[in-house]
Amino acid sequence: MPSHRPALSEHPPNRHSISLKIVHQKECSVSSGISGQTNLLPFAVNKQLFLDFKTLLNDNGISSNLIPAKIEGLAFGLDVDYQGQVLHTLYVANDNDFLSTAIPNGSTSPVANPNMFYVVGFKDSDLPIAGTFQAQVIPLPGTAWLLVSGLLGWIGVAKKRSAL
């Protein structure tokens, strides 16, 4: 059964053409020893448009020249009840590289350049694949143990340094 993964892509030269696509992973157990475009073509990964982020932002009043240049964070969140329907959430974030101001395309005046966080709601029917969306869940015990062991390591290093 193929799995479906989101992939964010920017299409040069227009840095504001941003789309989120569903990538269909294929099983390829005979991949070694294959070379050449013609021979590799049957193993190419298919993708379908899931979200045109630029269009979504434009449709919600954000002009293209104010769309962040570096969309770097994607995370699926909890489902929410919005106006009587259940929506899955996708959190999208940018990185401002610690620059408090930036000059948008087509301008000479700097504008505020904060880190931006967007939340997009979508239904199963919005996906270009059949079936239902189910976000991966990271079990709390595993992540809690990782956090605790990291903190204990830092405490140990701090005690060792203070003893010197």
JOHU-V199899 format. One record per run of one state. SS is the DSSP state (@ for helix, = for strand, . for the rest). FROM is the first residue (numbers start at 1). LEN is the number of residues. If there is no record, write none. Layout:
SS/FROM/LEN, SS/FROM/LEN
This chain:
./1/3, =/4/7, ./11/7, =/18/7, ./25/12, @/37/7, ./44/2, =/46/7, @/53/7, ./60/4, @/64/3, ./67/4, =/71/12, ./83/2, =/85/10, ./95/6, =/101/3, ./104/6, =/110/3, ./113/4, =/117/6, ./123/1, @/124/3, ./127/13, @/140/24, ./164/1
